Amino acid sequence: MDAMPPLRPLVLVLKFFLSQRGLNETFTGGVGSYMLQLMVVSFLQMRHRTDCATGVRCAPNLGSLLLEFFELYGRDFNYGVTGISVRHAGSYFQKRSRGWLYPQRPALLAIENPSDPSFDVGKNSYQVSTAKRAFQHAHARSRMSTLWNDGHKTFLQ
């Protein structure tokens, strides 16, 4: 947590977000705490790699990070073929390469357990597609709110 200061507040907000929708418990098919932490760690690692590659380093704005998380896991991430690994500064892999592509549930989010790379943390979260839609909806609502506020300001000027 010292290396990633935004980790704790993002996980807490997202845990509450999922809890409000009944999607925060693995035994009911939701996104459990450990899986959510790995998702956020992967997101922050990817964000750090992007910042290093572009040479742009901004102080983390938690609101922007939350919206970017919603965008990644609600809109951009390909759950059908891509898995997540956080062991080597965050990376992605083809689910098929590990045998983690389950034909009966192709949209599961595959996440490698960093302490046991042969274990898929996401394989029991069968409601992850519902969580994905919640993330997608939250991202879309934030965009609509921004557009409405920008348009409203222009109208008032």
Contacts in CASP RR format, 6 or more apart in sequence:
PFRMAT RR
TARGET T0000
AUTHOR 0000-0000-0000
METHOD contacts of the structure
MODEL  1
MDAMPPLRPLVLVLKFFLSQRGLNETFTGGVGSYMLQLMVVSFLQMRHRT
DCATGVRCAPNLGSLLLEFFELYGRDFNYGVTGISVRHAGSYFQKRSRGW
LYPQRPALLAIENPSDPSFDVGKNSYQVSTAKRAFQHAHARSRMSTLWND
GHKTFLQ
1 7 0 8 1.000
1 8 0 8 1.000
4 41 0 8 1.000
4 44 0 8 1.000
5 60 0 8 1.000
6 44 0 8 1.000
6 60 0 8 1.000
6 62 0 8 1.000
6 65 0 8 1.000
7 37 0 8 1.000
7 40 0 8 1.000
7 41 0 8 1.000
7 44 0 8 1.000
9 62 0 8 1.000
10 40 0 8 1.000
10 44 0 8 1.000
10 62 0 8 1.000
10 65 0 8 1.000
10 66 0 8 1.000
10 69 0 8 1.000
11 33 0 8 1.000
11 36 0 8 1.000
11 37 0 8 1.000
11 40 0 8 1.000
13 62 0 8 1.000
13 66 0 8 1.000
14 36 0 8 1.000
14 40 0 8 1.000
14 66 0 8 1.000
14 69 0 8 1.000
15 24 0 8 1.000
15 33 0 8 1.000
15 36 0 8 1.000
17 134 0 8 1.000
17 138 0 8 1.000
18 24 0 8 1.000
18 30 0 8 1.000
18 31 0 8 1.000
18 32 0 8 1.000
18 36 0 8 1.000
18 131 0 8 1.000
18 134 0 8 1.000
21 130 0 8 1.000
21 131 0 8 1.000
21 134 0 8 1.000
22 28 0 8 1.000
22 30 0 8 1.000
23 29 0 8 1.000
23 30 0 8 1.000
23 31 0 8 1.000
23 127 0 8 1.000
23 130 0 8 1.000
23 131 0 8 1.000
23 134 0 8 1.000
24 30 0 8 1.000
24 31 0 8 1.000
24 32 0 8 1.000
24 33 0 8 1.000
24 36 0 8 1.000
25 32 0 8 1.000
26 32 0 8 1.000
26 35 0 8 1.000
26 124 0 8 1.000
26 125 0 8 1.000
27 124 0 8 1.000
28 127 0 8 1.000
29 124 0 8 1.000
29 125 0 8 1.000
29 126 0 8 1.000
29 127 0 8 1.000
29 128 0 8 1.000
30 125 0 8 1.000
30 126 0 8 1.000
30 127 0 8 1.000
30 128 0 8 1.000
30 130 0 8 1.000
30 131 0 8 1.000
31 39 0 8 1.000
31 125 0 8 1.000
31 127 0 8 1.000
31 128 0 8 1.000
31 131 0 8 1.000
32 125 0 8 1.000
34 121 0 8 1.000
35 109 0 8 1.000
35 111 0 8 1.000
35 121 0 8 1.000
35 122 0 8 1.000
35 125 0 8 1.000
38 84 0 8 1.000
38 86 0 8 1.000
38 111 0 8 1.000
38 114 0 8 1.000
38 121 0 8 1.000
39 69 0 8 1.000
39 73 0 8 1.000
39 84 0 8 1.000
39 109 0 8 1.000
39 111 0 8 1.000
40 69 0 8 1.000
41 86 0 8 1.000
41 90 0 8 1.000
42 84 0 8 1.000
42 85 0 8 1.000
42 86 0 8 1.000
42 90 0 8 1.000
42 111 0 8 1.000
43 65 0 8 1.000
43 68 0 8 1.000
43 69 0 8 1.000
43 72 0 8 1.000
43 73 0 8 1.000
44 65 0 8 1.000
45 86 0 8 1.000
45 89 0 8 1.000
45 90 0 8 1.000
46 72 0 8 1.000
46 90 0 8 1.000
47 65 0 8 1.000
47 68 0 8 1.000
48 89 0 8 1.000
49 89 0 8 1.000
49 90 0 8 1.000
51 57 0 8 1.000
51 58 0 8 1.000
67 139 0 8 1.000
67 142 0 8 1.000
69 135 0 8 1.000
70 135 0 8 1.000
70 136 0 8 1.000
70 138 0 8 1.000
70 139 0 8 1.000
70 142 0 8 1.000
71 139 0 8 1.000
73 131 0 8 1.000
73 132 0 8 1.000
73 135 0 8 1.000
74 132 0 8 1.000
74 133 0 8 1.000
74 135 0 8 1.000
74 136 0 8 1.000
74 139 0 8 1.000
75 135 0 8 1.000
75 136 0 8 1.000
75 139 0 8 1.000
77 109 0 8 1.000
79 107 0 8 1.000
79 108 0 8 1.000
79 109 0 8 1.000
79 128 0 8 1.000
79 129 0 8 1.000
79 132 0 8 1.000
80 95 0 8 1.000
80 101 0 8 1.000
80 106 0 8 1.000
80 107 0 8 1.000
80 108 0 8 1.000
81 94 0 8 1.000
81 95 0 8 1.000
81 96 0 8 1.000
81 101 0 8 1.000
82 92 0 8 1.000
82 93 0 8 1.000
82 94 0 8 1.000
82 95 0 8 1.000
82 110 0 8 1.000
83 92 0 8 1.000
83 93 0 8 1.000
83 94 0 8 1.000
83 95 0 8 1.000
83 100 0 8 1.000
83 109 0 8 1.000
83 110 0 8 1.000
83 111 0 8 1.000
83 112 0 8 1.000
84 90 0 8 1.000
84 92 0 8 1.000
84 93 0 8 1.000
84 109 0 8 1.000
84 110 0 8 1.000
84 111 0 8 1.000
84 112 0 8 1.000
85 91 0 8 1.000
85 92 0 8 1.000
85 93 0 8 1.000
85 111 0 8 1.000
85 112 0 8 1.000
85 114 0 8 1.000
85 117 0 8 1.000
86 112 0 8 1.000
86 114 0 8 1.000
87 112 0 8 1.000
87 114 0 8 1.000
87 117 0 8 1.000
93 112 0 8 1.000
95 101 0 8 1.000
95 110 0 8 1.000
98 110 0 8 1.000
98 112 0 8 1.000
98 120 0 8 1.000
100 110 0 8 1.000
100 120 0 8 1.000
100 123 0 8 1.000
101 110 0 8 1.000
102 108 0 8 1.000
102 123 0 8 1.000
105 126 0 8 1.000
107 128 0 8 1.000
107 129 0 8 1.000
107 132 0 8 1.000
108 122 0 8 1.000
108 123 0 8 1.000
108 125 0 8 1.000
108 126 0 8 1.000
108 128 0 8 1.000
109 122 0 8 1.000
109 125 0 8 1.000
109 128 0 8 1.000
110 120 0 8 1.000
110 122 0 8 1.000
110 123 0 8 1.000
111 120 0 8 1.000
111 121 0 8 1.000
111 122 0 8 1.000
112 119 0 8 1.000
112 120 0 8 1.000
112 121 0 8 1.000
113 119 0 8 1.000
113 120 0 8 1.000
113 121 0 8 1.000
122 128 0 8 1.000
125 131 0 8 1.000
END
